[in-house]
Amino acid sequence: MVTTWIKTAGACLIVGVAGIAHAQAGTQTVTFRTPAGLVPGDIALGADGAIELLPGAQVTRDNGQPSVLANLGQDGVVLHPLSLAGLVRSGSLVTLLPQAHLLGGIGAPAVSVSPGAIVDGAVDTSFTPEPAQSWSFSVVFPPGPGLDIIVAPGKSADVAPGRFHAIEVYPNATLVAHSGTYFLDRLILYPGARVEVRQSNGPTRLFATAAPLLAGTWTFTPAYEGLALVQLGATALRVASPFRGTILAPSAHLELAGPGATHRGAFFARSIVVDAQVNVVYESSNPIVGLITPPDDDLQRCAEMIRARDDLSGRAREVAYQADIARYCTMPGAGDCTAELVGRVNVESFLAAGRLIGETITPAQYLALMRDLIRKRHSWESSAALAGALCSGQDQDGDGVPDPDDQCPDTPDMTPTDAHGCTDSTLPPAPSASDLRLVFQTKGFLFNQACSHAPVMPRIPAGAFYRPAQIEKGDYIFSGRVMNQPQGCPVWYFFDIEESRPGQPLHTYMVAFADFEAYPNLVGIPATPVPPGFIQFNPLPTDAGTRGQLGSVGGRFIRFRVQAMNGGGISSGWSEWKVTTNDDCTALGFSCK
């Protein structure tokens, strides 16, 4: 056979090399399993044989919660001295050697904890991972042998998605990859190789028969939008430099290596070893969600499988979560900017609905907000330049009008504006607040697909109400925190307030807060968290609507009760009516006096 060499920026593309084995064109099936009660998005390391953390290895999460190690195989889970992980679910023996530390518990039929090892959580030897959940999807390799991309030292190659035989990147060489799907028989990144992933239109997916060595560095521009490497064959895979993304190699052994390296993502293989002094930081396997639960088959299930980011909090986390649902489920192939803007619109719509329910805004104001959001969405959907400006930080007040065109900067949050960024006070016709309140009280509401299989909401207690001496600091109101909802399922807290004013009739109103609006510091005390099991909100006198009323209570007598409702319309019962005493405050760690 004749070999043809083609030069492109120093990369050799070899066509038609005799004697090279190629993946068969056609459909191949990828199957892996997770223990009962766990889906891939919950797991940091998932194996069907064995998991081993060598001395000093760590598997953690950005938010401090326990990471999950899940093994269905018979060769067990072993944590060596000074290794650290979260919780373990295993179908066979779990062994902790001296000075190993688990921040969570263990569920396994057999457990061996050496002296000096620490398990912070419970040990459950009645646990069984069966019936395990099986996840399958098909990979269709295009016909033809594909080209060889060999990037020599000091050279670079810009390679579009497609079918390849091999991609090999040598030391001091650069491969430029893009959003889209790559099919290849072999992927090798030698030490010192560089991969620049340009992601302007969604995630990058690599389907490889074998990827024996990944020792190069990865960068993502303009931002990380997801990377999935799926190895179809049984060749052992070694990741020897920092990696970010999801690796799925259900038939292979996976070694996460590189002393001092930090790998971010989720990793699934037949067996997994984390080398000594290597760190793994869990990041959800969102990049494979669209593969294991195709949105065309079940869009709702796809959205339910998405997990929110650990490295963000509050509104930024909610926007990123909605953007990931768009990126991987509702709008696959959409660019990062489009996904981000959709995330912003979805969160603002949710907040507007919550304010409507809590009577912070009127029905007419709500309709004006929605009209404004819809008009601006149509504008940036039809103008790439406008969308780019909004995504590049040129909208400091977040009103959807780029700063160069904004004649009224510093517009308050969630305020309708005209095309020049100035407040539009025009209100459309709307139903009365009392009629709308009746609808919500009898029918509930539906906002978030992540709540579709949520358990029943518990009845939560009213906690306490505290008014600091400084009037401008508003008030602090507490309730029990809802703890049993799925990740990504938002919860609203509705406070029914009865306020006594001297010489006046009883004043009643309702205030609503989203869980991600919680105030973290106990009654404003720096570095003092709210006690576990409780949630605190801080209405201010300057807040709009009923929040401002609650934030201005002053010395007036109030009693209140609380009810929770999730984003799927499931609500708890009302708590008992509460009048705060100093005993309530003392139980929370401060004094009301």
Protein Blocks (a to p, Z undefined) as FASTA:
>chain_A
ZZddddeehiacdehiehiacddedjddddddddehiafklpmbdcfkbacddehiacdd
fklpacddddfbfnbpaddehiacfbdcdfbdcdddehiacfbdcddfbdcddehiacfb
dcdfkbcfbdcddddddddddehjbiaddddehiacdddedddfbdcddehiacdddedd
dddfbdcddehiacddddfebcaddddfbdfbacbdcdddfbdebdadddfblcdcddfb
dcedddddfkbccddehehiacedddddfbdcddehiacddddfklmmmmmmcfklomml
mmmmpccdfkbghjllmmmmmmmmmmmmmmghiafklmmmmmmmmmmmmmmmmmmmnoma
cfklmmmmmmmmmmmmmmmmmomklmmmmmnopafnonopafklmmbghiaehiacdfko
pacfbdcddddfklmmmmmmmnopafbfklmmgccddddddfbdcddfblklopaddddd
dfkbcehiacddddddddddehiacddddddddfklpcfbgghiahiacdehiacddddf
kbghjllmmmmnmmaccddddddddfkopacdddddddddfklmmmnopafZZ
